[in-house]
């Protein structure tokens, strides 16, 4: 199996898990909007001020969609992966 295929399968599974999480919440839309907003704000802050800690996270489609669906933990994982 190719590494890229495994990567996309893991990303798809994470998105499905988060969508199921948002579906089970009492306030679905508010929960999703709050999670997406915190993720996007965290991504913008890391993109703007990440040079201070040595993290260079570009704004691309994958990062924006990932931070919108998965929230701030996605951005934290991106920063951690940037240091590895």
KOLBA-623793 format. One record per atom (N, C-alpha, C): chain; atom name; x, y, z. Coordinates in Angstrom, 3 decimals, m for minus. Example, Ala and Ser with C-alpha at 12.3 -4.5 7.8 and 13.67 -1.06 7.14 Angstrom:
BEGIN
<rofi><unit>A</unit><site>N</site><X>13.190</X><Y>m5.690</Y><Z>7.800</Z></rofi>
<rofi><unit>A</unit><site>CA</site><X>12.300</X><Y>m4.500</Y><Z>7.800</Z></rofi>
<rofi><unit>A</unit><site>C</site><X>13.200</X><Y>m3.300</Y><Z>7.800</Z></rofi>
<rofi><unit>A</unit><site>N</site><X>12.850</X><Y>m2.250</Y><Z>7.080</Z></rofi>
<rofi><unit>A</unit><site>CA</site><X>13.670</X><Y>m1.060</Y><Z>7.140</Z></rofi>
<rofi><unit>A</unit><site>C</site><X>12.900</X><Y>0.030</Y><Z>7.870</Z></rofi>
REM end
This chain:
BEGIN
<rofi><unit>A</unit><site>N</site><X>0.833</X><Y>m1.177</Y><Z>0.000</Z></rofi>
<rofi><unit>A</unit><site>CA</site><X>0.000</X><Y>0.000</Y><Z>0.000</Z></rofi>
<rofi><unit>A</unit><site>C</site><X>0.881</X><Y>1.245</Y><Z>0.000</Z></rofi>
<rofi><unit>A</unit><site>N</site><X>0.512</X><Y>2.205</Y><Z>m0.771</Z></rofi>
<rofi><unit>A</unit><site>CA</site><X>1.284</X><Y>3.438</Y><Z>m0.836</Z></rofi>
<rofi><unit>A</unit><site>C</site><X>1.077</X><Y>4.274</Y><Z>0.416</Z></rofi>
<rofi><unit>A</unit><site>N</site><X>2.086</X><Y>5.044</Y><Z>0.753</Z></rofi>
<rofi><unit>A</unit><site>CA</site><X>2.015</X><Y>5.903</Y><Z>1.925</Z></rofi>
<rofi><unit>A</unit><site>C</site><X>0.941</X><Y>6.966</Y><Z>1.753</Z></rofi>
<rofi><unit>A</unit><site>N</site><X>0.817</X><Y>7.491</Y><Z>0.555</Z></rofi>
<rofi><unit>A</unit><site>CA</site><X>m0.172</X><Y>8.540</Y><Z>0.300</Z></rofi>
<rofi><unit>A</unit><site>C</site><X>m1.592</X><Y>8.010</Y><Z>0.484</Z></rofi>
<rofi><unit>A</unit><site>N</site><X>m1.849</X><Y>6.797</Y><Z>0.074</Z></rofi>
<rofi><unit>A</unit><site>CA</site><X>m3.167</X><Y>6.192</Y><Z>0.233</Z></rofi>
<rofi><unit>A</unit><site>C</site><X>m3.499</X><Y>6.004</Y><Z>1.707</Z></rofi>
<rofi><unit>A</unit><site>N</site><X>m2.532</X><Y>5.535</Y><Z>2.470</Z></rofi>
<rofi><unit>A</unit><site>CA</site><X>m2.739</X><Y>5.358</Y><Z>3.904</Z></rofi>
<rofi><unit>A</unit><site>C</site><X>m2.999</X><Y>6.706</Y><Z>4.572</Z></rofi>
<rofi><unit>A</unit><site>N</site><X>m2.251</X><Y>7.724</Y><Z>4.170</Z></rofi>
<rofi><unit>A</unit><site>CA</site><X>m2.420</X><Y>9.064</Y><Z>4.724</Z></rofi>
<rofi><unit>A</unit><site>C</site><X>m3.830</X><Y>9.587</Y><Z>4.465</Z></rofi>
<rofi><unit>A</unit><site>N</site><X>m4.312</X><Y>9.462</Y><Z>3.230</Z></rofi>
<rofi><unit>A</unit><site>CA</site><X>m5.650</X><Y>9.945</Y><Z>2.912</Z></rofi>
<rofi><unit>A</unit><site>C</site><X>m6.723</X><Y>9.124</Y><Z>3.622</Z></rofi>
<rofi><unit>A</unit><site>N</site><X>m6.492</X><Y>7.847</Y><Z>3.822</Z></rofi>
<rofi><unit>A</unit><site>CA</site><X>m7.453</X><Y>7.021</Y><Z>4.545</Z></rofi>
<rofi><unit>A</unit><site>C</site><X>m7.544</X><Y>7.455</Y><Z>6.011</Z></rofi>
<rofi><unit>A</unit><site>N</site><X>m6.410</X><Y>7.753</Y><Z>6.616</Z></rofi>
<rofi><unit>A</unit><site>CA</site><X>m6.405</X><Y>8.216</Y><Z>8.005</Z></rofi>
<rofi><unit>A</unit><site>C</site><X>m7.091</X><Y>9.572</Y><Z>8.118</Z></rofi>
<rofi><unit>A</unit><site>N</site><X>m6.828</X><Y>10.461</Y><Z>7.174</Z></rofi>
<rofi><unit>A</unit><site>CA</site><X>m7.485</X><Y>11.776</Y><Z>7.189</Z></rofi>
<rofi><unit>A</unit><site>C</site><X>m8.992</X><Y>11.642</Y><Z>7.018</Z></rofi>
<rofi><unit>A</unit><site>N</site><X>m9.420</X><Y>10.781</Y><Z>6.117</Z></rofi>
<rofi><unit>A</unit><site>CA</site><X>m10.854</X><Y>10.571</Y><Z>5.912</Z></rofi>
<rofi><unit>A</unit><site>C</site><X>m11.497</X><Y>9.991</Y><Z>7.170</Z></rofi>
<rofi><unit>A</unit><site>N</site><X>m10.814</X><Y>9.065</Y><Z>7.831</Z></rofi>
<rofi><unit>A</unit><site>CA</site><X>m11.346</X><Y>8.492</Y><Z>9.064</Z></rofi>
<rofi><unit>A</unit><site>C</site><X>m11.466</X><Y>9.549</Y><Z>10.159</Z></rofi>
<rofi><unit>A</unit><site>N</site><X>m10.466</X><Y>10.425</Y><Z>10.270</Z></rofi>
<rofi><unit>A</unit><site>CA</site><X>m10.522</X><Y>11.492</Y><Z>11.278</Z></rofi>
<rofi><unit>A</unit><site>C</site><X>m11.680</X><Y>12.443</Y><Z>11.003</Z></rofi>
<rofi><unit>A</unit><site>N</site><X>m11.895</X><Y>12.777</Y><Z>9.750</Z></rofi>
<rofi><unit>A</unit><site>CA</site><X>m13.006</X><Y>13.667</Y><Z>9.397</Z></rofi>
<rofi><unit>A</unit><site>C</site><X>m14.341</X><Y>13.005</Y><Z>9.723</Z></rofi>
<rofi><unit>A</unit><site>N</site><X>m14.488</X><Y>11.726</Y><Z>9.397</Z></rofi>
<rofi><unit>A</unit><site>CA</site><X>m15.732</X><Y>11.025</Y><Z>9.702</Z></rofi>
<rofi><unit>A</unit><site>C</site><X>m15.987</X><Y>10.937</Y><Z>11.199</Z></rofi>
<rofi><unit>A</unit><site>N</site><X>m14.936</X><Y>10.711</Y><Z>11.969</Z></rofi>
<rofi><unit>A</unit><site>CA</site><X>m15.085</X><Y>10.655</Y><Z>13.427</Z></rofi>
<rofi><unit>A</unit><site>C</site><X>m15.538</X><Y>12.004</Y><Z>13.971</Z></rofi>
<rofi><unit>A</unit><site>N</site><X>m14.936</X><Y>13.090</Y><Z>13.476</Z></rofi>
<rofi><unit>A</unit><site>CA</site><X>m15.332</X><Y>14.417</Y><Z>13.959</Z></rofi>
<rofi><unit>A</unit><site>C</site><X>m16.754</X><Y>14.775</Y><Z>13.525</Z></rofi>
<rofi><unit>A</unit><site>N</site><X>m17.135</X><Y>14.412</Y><Z>12.313</Z></rofi>
<rofi><unit>A</unit><site>CA</site><X>m18.499</X><Y>14.691</Y><Z>11.873</Z></rofi>
<rofi><unit>A</unit><site>C</site><X>m19.515</X><Y>13.919</Y><Z>12.713</Z></rofi>
<rofi><unit>A</unit><site>N</site><X>m19.185</X><Y>12.693</Y><Z>13.081</Z></rofi>
<rofi><unit>A</unit><site>CA</site><X>m20.061</X><Y>11.914</Y><Z>13.966</Z></rofi>
<rofi><unit>A</unit><site>C</site><X>m20.125</X><Y>12.559</Y><Z>15.353</Z></rofi>
<rofi><unit>A</unit><site>N</site><X>m18.990</X><Y>13.061</Y><Z>15.820</Z></rofi>
<rofi><unit>A</unit><site>CA</site><X>m18.963</X><Y>13.755</Y><Z>17.107</Z></rofi>
<rofi><unit>A</unit><site>C</site><X>m19.878</X><Y>14.980</Y><Z>17.068</Z></rofi>
<rofi><unit>A</unit><site>N</site><X>m19.775</X><Y>15.779</Y><Z>16.016</Z></rofi>
<rofi><unit>A</unit><site>CA</site><X>m20.621</X><Y>16.966</Y><Z>15.911</Z></rofi>
<rofi><unit>A</unit><site>C</site><X>m22.090</X><Y>16.584</Y><Z>15.761</Z></rofi>
<rofi><unit>A</unit><site>N</site><X>m22.368</X><Y>15.468</Y><Z>15.095</Z></rofi>
<rofi><unit>A</unit><site>CA</site><X>m23.751</X><Y>15.031</Y><Z>14.915</Z></rofi>
<rofi><unit>A</unit><site>C</site><X>m24.386</X><Y>14.636</Y><Z>16.240</Z></rofi>
<rofi><unit>A</unit><site>N</site><X>m23.614</X><Y>14.079</Y><Z>17.154</Z></rofi>
<rofi><unit>A</unit><site>CA</site><X>m24.144</X><Y>13.629</Y><Z>18.440</Z></rofi>
<rofi><unit>A</unit><site>C</site><X>m24.275</X><Y>14.745</Y><Z>19.472</Z></rofi>
<rofi><unit>A</unit><site>N</site><X>m23.708</X><Y>15.888</Y><Z>19.205</Z></rofi>
<rofi><unit>A</unit><site>CA</site><X>m23.770</X><Y>16.999</Y><Z>20.146</Z></rofi>
<rofi><unit>A</unit><site>C</site><X>m25.183</X><Y>17.563</Y><Z>20.198</Z></rofi>
<rofi><unit>A</unit><site>N</site><X>m25.510</X><Y>18.165</Y><Z>21.325</Z></rofi>
<rofi><unit>A</unit><site>CA</site><X>m26.846</X><Y>18.755</Y><Z>21.483</Z></rofi>
<rofi><unit>A</unit><site>C</site><X>m26.988</X><Y>19.986</Y><Z>20.592</Z></rofi>
<rofi><unit>A</unit><site>N</site><X>m25.980</X><Y>20.828</Y><Z>20.617</Z></rofi>
<rofi><unit>A</unit><site>CA</site><X>m25.985</X><Y>22.031</Y><Z>19.773</Z></rofi>
<rofi><unit>A</unit><site>C</site><X>m24.991</X><Y>21.807</Y><Z>18.641</Z></rofi>
<rofi><unit>A</unit><site>N</site><X>m25.438</X><Y>21.140</Y><Z>17.616</Z></rofi>
<rofi><unit>A</unit><site>CA</site><X>m24.566</X><Y>20.694</Y><Z>16.534</Z></rofi>
<rofi><unit>A</unit><site>C</site><X>m23.884</X><Y>21.839</Y><Z>15.810</Z></rofi>
<rofi><unit>A</unit><site>N</site><X>m24.661</X><Y>22.761</Y><Z>15.344</Z></rofi>
<rofi><unit>A</unit><site>CA</site><X>m24.109</X><Y>23.835</Y><Z>14.515</Z></rofi>
<rofi><unit>A</unit><site>C</site><X>m23.197</X><Y>24.740</Y><Z>15.339</Z></rofi>
<rofi><unit>A</unit><site>N</site><X>m23.618</X><Y>25.083</Y><Z>16.541</Z></rofi>
<rofi><unit>A</unit><site>CA</site><X>m22.804</X><Y>25.932</Y><Z>17.396</Z></rofi>
<rofi><unit>A</unit><site>C</site><X>m21.482</X><Y>25.246</Y><Z>17.746</Z></rofi>
<rofi><unit>A</unit><site>N</site><X>m21.540</X><Y>23.962</Y><Z>18.008</Z></rofi>
<rofi><unit>A</unit><site>CA</site><X>m20.331</X><Y>23.203</Y><Z>18.324</Z></rofi>
<rofi><unit>A</unit><site>C</site><X>m19.384</X><Y>23.175</Y><Z>17.131</Z></rofi>
<rofi><unit>A</unit><site>N</site><X>m19.918</X><Y>22.938</Y><Z>15.937</Z></rofi>
<rofi><unit>A</unit><site>CA</site><X>m19.084</X><Y>22.910</Y><Z>14.742</Z></rofi>
<rofi><unit>A</unit><site>C</site><X>m18.485</X><Y>24.280</Y><Z>14.447</Z></rofi>
<rofi><unit>A</unit><site>N</site><X>m19.287</X><Y>25.320</Y><Z>14.548</Z></rofi>
<rofi><unit>A</unit><site>CA</site><X>m18.801</X><Y>26.680</Y><Z>14.272</Z></rofi>
<rofi><unit>A</unit><site>C</site><X>m17.712</X><Y>27.078</Y><Z>15.261</Z></rofi>
<rofi><unit>A</unit><site>N</site><X>m17.911</X><Y>26.771</Y><Z>16.532</Z></rofi>
<rofi><unit>A</unit><site>CA</site><X>m16.908</X><Y>27.103</Y><Z>17.541</Z></rofi>
<rofi><unit>A</unit><site>C</site><X>m15.613</X><Y>26.331</Y><Z>17.297</Z></rofi>
<rofi><unit>A</unit><site>N</site><X>m15.714</X><Y>25.043</Y><Z>16.992</Z></rofi>
<rofi><unit>A</unit><site>CA</site><X>m14.531</X><Y>24.232</Y><Z>16.705</Z></rofi>
<rofi><unit>A</unit><site>C</site><X>m13.802</X><Y>24.707</Y><Z>15.458</Z></rofi>
<rofi><unit>A</unit><site>N</site><X>m14.553</X><Y>25.039</Y><Z>14.425</Z></rofi>
<rofi><unit>A</unit><site>CA</site><X>m13.944</X><Y>25.526</Y><Z>13.184</Z></rofi>
<rofi><unit>A</unit><site>C</site><X>m13.292</X><Y>26.883</Y><Z>13.401</Z></rofi>
<rofi><unit>A</unit><site>N</site><X>m13.950</X><Y>27.751</Y><Z>14.150</Z></rofi>
<rofi><unit>A</unit><site>CA</site><X>m13.388</X><Y>29.086</Y><Z>14.387</Z></rofi>
<rofi><unit>A</unit><site>C</site><X>m12.093</X><Y>29.005</Y><Z>15.188</Z></rofi>
<rofi><unit>A</unit><site>N</site><X>m12.081</X><Y>28.182</Y><Z>16.235</Z></rofi>
<rofi><unit>A</unit><site>CA</site><X>m10.851</X><Y>28.074</Y><Z>17.024</Z></rofi>
<rofi><unit>A</unit><site>C</site><X>m9.726</X><Y>27.453</Y><Z>16.207</Z></rofi>
<rofi><unit>A</unit><site>N</site><X>m10.053</X><Y>26.476</Y><Z>15.374</Z></rofi>
<rofi><unit>A</unit><site>CA</site><X>m9.040</X><Y>25.864</Y><Z>14.524</Z></rofi>
<rofi><unit>A</unit><site>C</site><X>m8.483</X><Y>26.829</Y><Z>13.500</Z></rofi>
<rofi><unit>A</unit><site>N</site><X>m9.353</X><Y>27.585</Y><Z>12.863</Z></rofi>
<rofi><unit>A</unit><site>CA</site><X>m8.889</X><Y>28.550</Y><Z>11.846</Z></rofi>
<rofi><unit>A</unit><site>C</site><X>m8.104</X><Y>29.700</Y><Z>12.481</Z></rofi>
<rofi><unit>A</unit><site>N</site><X>m8.547</X><Y>30.162</Y><Z>13.636</Z></rofi>
<rofi><unit>A</unit><site>CA</site><X>m7.810</X><Y>31.230</Y><Z>14.325</Z></rofi>
<rofi><unit>A</unit><site>C</site><X>m6.434</X><Y>30.736</Y><Z>14.751</Z></rofi>
<rofi><unit>A</unit><site>N</site><X>m6.375</X><Y>29.506</Y><Z>15.269</Z></rofi>
<rofi><unit>A</unit><site>CA</site><X>m5.078</X><Y>28.943</Y><Z>15.661</Z></rofi>
<rofi><unit>A</unit><site>C</site><X>m4.161</X><Y>28.803</Y><Z>14.448</Z></rofi>
<rofi><unit>A</unit><site>N</site><X>m4.706</X><Y>28.373</Y><Z>13.317</Z></rofi>
<rofi><unit>A</unit><site>CA</site><X>m3.900</X><Y>28.235</Y><Z>12.101</Z></rofi>
<rofi><unit>A</unit><site>C</site><X>m3.382</X><Y>29.591</Y><Z>11.627</Z></rofi>
<rofi><unit>A</unit><site>N</site><X>m4.226</X><Y>30.598</Y><Z>11.660</Z></rofi>
<rofi><unit>A</unit><site>CA</site><X>m3.800</X><Y>31.940</Y><Z>11.240</Z></rofi>
<rofi><unit>A</unit><site>C</site><X>m2.717</X><Y>32.492</Y><Z>12.171</Z></rofi>
<rofi><unit>A</unit><site>N</site><X>m2.873</X><Y>32.263</Y><Z>13.471</Z></rofi>
<rofi><unit>A</unit><site>CA</site><X>m1.868</X><Y>32.740</Y><Z>14.424</Z></rofi>
<rofi><unit>A</unit><site>C</site><X>m0.532</X><Y>32.031</Y><Z>14.231</Z></rofi>
<rofi><unit>A</unit><site>N</site><X>m0.569</X><Y>30.727</Y><Z>14.008</Z></rofi>
<rofi><unit>A</unit><site>CA</site><X>0.677</X><Y>29.989</Y><Z>13.786</Z></rofi>
<rofi><unit>A</unit><site>C</site><X>1.308</X><Y>30.420</Y><Z>12.465</Z></rofi>
<rofi><unit>A</unit><site>N</site><X>0.485</X><Y>30.671</Y><Z>11.464</Z></rofi>
<rofi><unit>A</unit><site>CA</site><X>1.034</X><Y>31.118</Y><Z>10.182</Z></rofi>
<rofi><unit>A</unit><site>C</site><X>1.667</X><Y>32.498</Y><Z>10.310</Z></rofi>
<rofi><unit>A</unit><site>N</site><X>1.035</X><Y>33.374</Y><Z>11.068</Z></rofi>
<rofi><unit>A</unit><site>CA</site><X>1.521</X><Y>34.745</Y><Z>11.200</Z></rofi>
<rofi><unit>A</unit><site>C</site><X>2.715</X><Y>34.853</Y><Z>12.157</Z></rofi>
<rofi><unit>A</unit><site>N</site><X>2.644</X><Y>34.168</Y><Z>13.314</Z></rofi>
<rofi><unit>A</unit><site>CA</site><X>3.662</X><Y>34.326</Y><Z>14.359</Z></rofi>
<rofi><unit>A</unit><site>C</site><X>4.450</X><Y>33.045</Y><Z>14.626</Z></rofi>
<rofi><unit>A</unit><site>N</site><X>4.335</X><Y>32.057</Y><Z>13.763</Z></rofi>
<rofi><unit>A</unit><site>CA</site><X>5.022</X><Y>30.791</Y><Z>13.982</Z></rofi>
<rofi><unit>A</unit><site>C</site><X>6.528</X><Y>30.882</Y><Z>13.887</Z></rofi>
<rofi><unit>A</unit><site>N</site><X>7.030</X><Y>31.901</Y><Z>13.200</Z></rofi>
<rofi><unit>A</unit><site>CA</site><X>8.478</X><Y>32.052</Y><Z>13.069</Z></rofi>
<rofi><unit>A</unit><site>C</site><X>9.145</X><Y>32.258</Y><Z>14.423</Z></rofi>
<rofi><unit>A</unit><site>N</site><X>8.402</X><Y>32.734</Y><Z>15.406</Z></rofi>
<rofi><unit>A</unit><site>CA</site><X>8.951</X><Y>32.967</Y><Z>16.737</Z></rofi>
<rofi><unit>A</unit><site>C</site><X>9.384</X><Y>31.647</Y><Z>17.378</Z></rofi>
<rofi><unit>A</unit><site>N</site><X>8.597</X><Y>30.594</Y><Z>17.168</Z></rofi>
<rofi><unit>A</unit><site>CA</site><X>8.931</X><Y>29.293</Y><Z>17.736</Z></rofi>
<rofi><unit>A</unit><site>C</site><X>9.563</X><Y>28.366</Y><Z>16.694</Z></rofi>
<rofi><unit>A</unit><site>N</site><X>9.703</X><Y>28.841</Y><Z>15.486</Z></rofi>
<rofi><unit>A</unit><site>CA</site><X>10.332</X><Y>28.046</Y><Z>14.442</Z></rofi>
<rofi><unit>A</unit><site>C</site><X>9.375</X><Y>27.159</Y><Z>13.672</Z></rofi>
<rofi><unit>A</unit><site>N</site><X>8.098</X><Y>27.427</Y><Z>13.745</Z></rofi>
<rofi><unit>A</unit><site>CA</site><X>7.100</X><Y>26.639</Y><Z>13.022</Z></rofi>
<rofi><unit>A</unit><site>C</site><X>6.670</X><Y>27.390</Y><Z>11.773</Z></rofi>
<rofi><unit>A</unit><site>N</site><X>6.831</X><Y>26.763</Y><Z>10.634</Z></rofi>
<rofi><unit>A</unit><site>CA</site><X>6.425</X><Y>27.367</Y><Z>9.374</Z></rofi>
<rofi><unit>A</unit><site>C</site><X>5.300</X><Y>26.526</Y><Z>8.789</Z></rofi>
<rofi><unit>A</unit><site>N</site><X>4.073</X><Y>26.899</Y><Z>9.086</Z></rofi>
<rofi><unit>A</unit><site>CA</site><X>2.897</X><Y>26.174</Y><Z>8.616</Z></rofi>
<rofi><unit>A</unit><site>C</site><X>2.254</X><Y>26.995</Y><Z>7.502</Z></rofi>
<rofi><unit>A</unit><site>N</site><X>2.278</X><Y>26.497</Y><Z>6.267</Z></rofi>
<rofi><unit>A</unit><site>CA</site><X>1.694</X><Y>27.254</Y><Z>5.158</Z></rofi>
<rofi><unit>A</unit><site>C</site><X>0.168</X><Y>27.182</Y><Z>5.160</Z></rofi>
<rofi><unit>A</unit><site>N</site><X>m0.445</X><Y>28.173</Y><Z>4.555</Z></rofi>
<rofi><unit>A</unit><site>CA</site><X>m1.888</X><Y>28.153</Y><Z>4.375</Z></rofi>
<rofi><unit>A</unit><site>C</site><X>m2.171</X><Y>27.486</Y><Z>3.031</Z></rofi>
<rofi><unit>A</unit><site>N</site><X>m2.644</X><Y>26.268</Y><Z>3.079</Z></rofi>
<rofi><unit>A</unit><site>CA</site><X>m3.048</X><Y>25.580</Y><Z>1.858</Z></rofi>
<rofi><unit>A</unit><site>C</site><X>m4.401</X><Y>24.918</Y><Z>2.108</Z></rofi>
<rofi><unit>A</unit><site>N</site><X>m4.946</X><Y>24.320</Y><Z>1.087</Z></rofi>
<rofi><unit>A</unit><site>CA</site><X>m6.290</X><Y>23.758</Y><Z>1.182</Z></rofi>
<rofi><unit>A</unit><site>C</site><X>m6.383</X><Y>22.683</Y><Z>2.261</Z></rofi>
<rofi><unit>A</unit><site>N</site><X>m5.389</X><Y>21.816</Y><Z>2.327</Z></rofi>
<rofi><unit>A</unit><site>CA</site><X>m5.412</X><Y>20.730</Y><Z>3.319</Z></rofi>
<rofi><unit>A</unit><site>C</site><X>m5.394</X><Y>21.284</Y><Z>4.739</Z></rofi>
<rofi><unit>A</unit><site>N</site><X>m4.524</X><Y>22.235</Y><Z>5.013</Z></rofi>
<rofi><unit>A</unit><site>CA</site><X>m4.419</X><Y>22.789</Y><Z>6.365</Z></rofi>
<rofi><unit>A</unit><site>C</site><X>m5.680</X><Y>23.559</Y><Z>6.755</Z></rofi>
<rofi><unit>A</unit><site>N</site><X>m6.227</X><Y>24.300</Y><Z>5.836</Z></rofi>
<rofi><unit>A</unit><site>CA</site><X>m7.438</X><Y>25.074</Y><Z>6.139</Z></rofi>
<rofi><unit>A</unit><site>C</site><X>m8.623</X><Y>24.141</Y><Z>6.389</Z></rofi>
<rofi><unit>A</unit><site>N</site><X>m8.808</X><Y>23.148</Y><Z>5.534</Z></rofi>
<rofi><unit>A</unit><site>CA</site><X>m9.921</X><Y>22.210</Y><Z>5.727</Z></rofi>
<rofi><unit>A</unit><site>C</site><X>m9.726</X><Y>21.381</Y><Z>6.993</Z></rofi>
<rofi><unit>A</unit><site>N</site><X>m8.498</X><Y>20.950</Y><Z>7.244</Z></rofi>
<rofi><unit>A</unit><site>CA</site><X>m8.222</X><Y>20.160</Y><Z>8.439</Z></rofi>
<rofi><unit>A</unit><site>C</site><X>m8.471</X><Y>20.938</Y><Z>9.707</Z></rofi>
<rofi><unit>A</unit><site>N</site><X>m8.038</X><Y>22.185</Y><Z>9.739</Z></rofi>
<rofi><unit>A</unit><site>CA</site><X>m8.254</X><Y>22.980</Y><Z>10.949</Z></rofi>
<rofi><unit>A</unit><site>C</site><X>m9.717</X><Y>23.382</Y><Z>11.102</Z></rofi>
<rofi><unit>A</unit><site>N</site><X>m10.455</X><Y>23.498</Y><Z>9.998</Z></rofi>
<rofi><unit>A</unit><site>CA</site><X>m11.876</X><Y>23.824</Y><Z>10.095</Z></rofi>
<rofi><unit>A</unit><site>C</site><X>m12.684</X><Y>22.641</Y><Z>10.619</Z></rofi>
<rofi><unit>A</unit><site>N</site><X>m12.319</X><Y>21.435</Y><Z>10.214</Z></rofi>
<rofi><unit>A</unit><site>CA</site><X>m13.089</X><Y>20.263</Y><Z>10.640</Z></rofi>
<rofi><unit>A</unit><site>C</site><X>m12.594</X><Y>19.725</Y><Z>11.980</Z></rofi>
<rofi><unit>A</unit><site>N</site><X>m11.283</X><Y>19.643</Y><Z>12.156</Z></rofi>
<rofi><unit>A</unit><site>CA</site><X>m10.727</X><Y>19.017</Y><Z>13.357</Z></rofi>
<rofi><unit>A</unit><site>C</site><X>m10.412</X><Y>20.010</Y><Z>14.471</Z></rofi>
<rofi><unit>A</unit><site>N</site><X>m10.333</X><Y>21.289</Y><Z>14.154</Z></rofi>
<rofi><unit>A</unit><site>CA</site><X>m10.136</X><Y>22.305</Y><Z>15.182</Z></rofi>
<rofi><unit>A</unit><site>C</site><X>m8.693</X><Y>22.542</Y><Z>15.564</Z></rofi>
<rofi><unit>A</unit><site>N</site><X>m8.513</X><Y>23.128</Y><Z>16.737</Z></rofi>
<rofi><unit>A</unit><site>CA</site><X>m7.187</X><Y>23.506</Y><Z>17.223</Z></rofi>
<rofi><unit>A</unit><site>C</site><X>m6.258</X><Y>22.308</Y><Z>17.448</Z></rofi>
<rofi><unit>A</unit><site>N</site><X>m6.744</X><Y>21.130</Y><Z>17.845</Z></rofi>
<rofi><unit>A</unit><site>CA</site><X>m5.813</X><Y>19.997</Y><Z>17.984</Z></rofi>
<rofi><unit>A</unit><site>C</site><X>m5.098</X><Y>19.645</Y><Z>16.677</Z></rofi>
<rofi><unit>A</unit><site>N</site><X>m5.750</X><Y>19.870</Y><Z>15.552</Z></rofi>
<rofi><unit>A</unit><site>CA</site><X>m5.109</X><Y>19.640</Y><Z>14.255</Z></rofi>
<rofi><unit>A</unit><site>C</site><X>m3.916</X><Y>20.571</Y><Z>14.075</Z></rofi>
<rofi><unit>A</unit><site>N</site><X>m4.085</X><Y>21.821</Y><Z>14.463</Z></rofi>
<rofi><unit>A</unit><site>CA</site><X>m2.999</X><Y>22.797</Y><Z>14.331</Z></rofi>
<rofi><unit>A</unit><site>C</site><X>m1.848</X><Y>22.436</Y><Z>15.267</Z></rofi>
<rofi><unit>A</unit><site>N</site><X>m2.177</X><Y>21.995</Y><Z>16.473</Z></rofi>
<rofi><unit>A</unit><site>CA</site><X>m1.128</X><Y>21.565</Y><Z>17.409</Z></rofi>
<rofi><unit>A</unit><site>C</site><X>m0.363</X><Y>20.390</Y><Z>16.820</Z></rofi>
<rofi><unit>A</unit><site>N</site><X>m1.059</X><Y>19.447</Y><Z>16.218</Z></rofi>
<rofi><unit>A</unit><site>CA</site><X>m0.366</X><Y>18.308</Y><Z>15.587</Z></rofi>
<rofi><unit>A</unit><site>C</site><X>0.500</X><Y>18.762</Y><Z>14.420</Z></rofi>
<rofi><unit>A</unit><site>N</site><X>0.050</X><Y>19.743</Y><Z>13.662</Z></rofi>
<rofi><unit>A</unit><site>CA</site><X>0.868</X><Y>20.272</Y><Z>12.566</Z></rofi>
<rofi><unit>A</unit><site>C</site><X>2.166</X><Y>20.890</Y><Z>13.096</Z></rofi>
<rofi><unit>A</unit><site>N</site><X>2.053</X><Y>21.614</Y><Z>14.184</Z></rofi>
<rofi><unit>A</unit><site>CA</site><X>3.258</X><Y>22.237</Y><Z>14.769</Z></rofi>
<rofi><unit>A</unit><site>C</site><X>4.211</X><Y>21.167</Y><Z>15.286</Z></rofi>
<rofi><unit>A</unit><site>N</site><X>3.665</X><Y>20.152</Y><Z>15.939</Z></rofi>
<rofi><unit>A</unit><site>CA</site><X>4.503</X><Y>19.058</Y><Z>16.438</Z></rofi>
<rofi><unit>A</unit><site>C</site><X>5.177</X><Y>18.332</Y><Z>15.283</Z></rofi>
<rofi><unit>A</unit><site>N</site><X>4.422</X><Y>18.046</Y><Z>14.230</Z></rofi>
<rofi><unit>A</unit><site>CA</site><X>5.005</X><Y>17.382</Y><Z>13.071</Z></rofi>
<rofi><unit>A</unit><site>C</site><X>6.039</X><Y>18.240</Y><Z>12.365</Z></rofi>
<rofi><unit>A</unit><site>N</site><X>5.898</X><Y>19.541</Y><Z>12.473</Z></rofi>
<rofi><unit>A</unit><site>CA</site><X>6.863</X><Y>20.448</Y><Z>11.870</Z></rofi>
<rofi><unit>A</unit><site>C</site><X>8.229</X><Y>20.329</Y><Z>12.558</Z></rofi>
<rofi><unit>A</unit><site>N</site><X>8.230</X><Y>20.010</Y><Z>13.846</Z></rofi>
<rofi><unit>A</unit><site>CA</site><X>9.488</X><Y>19.886</Y><Z>14.582</Z></rofi>
<rofi><unit>A</unit><site>C</site><X>10.139</X><Y>18.524</Y><Z>14.423</Z></rofi>
<rofi><unit>A</unit><site>N</site><X>9.385</X><Y>17.530</Y><Z>13.946</Z></rofi>
<rofi><unit>A</unit><site>CA</site><X>9.950</X><Y>16.183</Y><Z>13.780</Z></rofi>
<rofi><unit>A</unit><site>C</site><X>10.755</X><Y>16.066</Y><Z>12.516</Z></rofi>
REM end
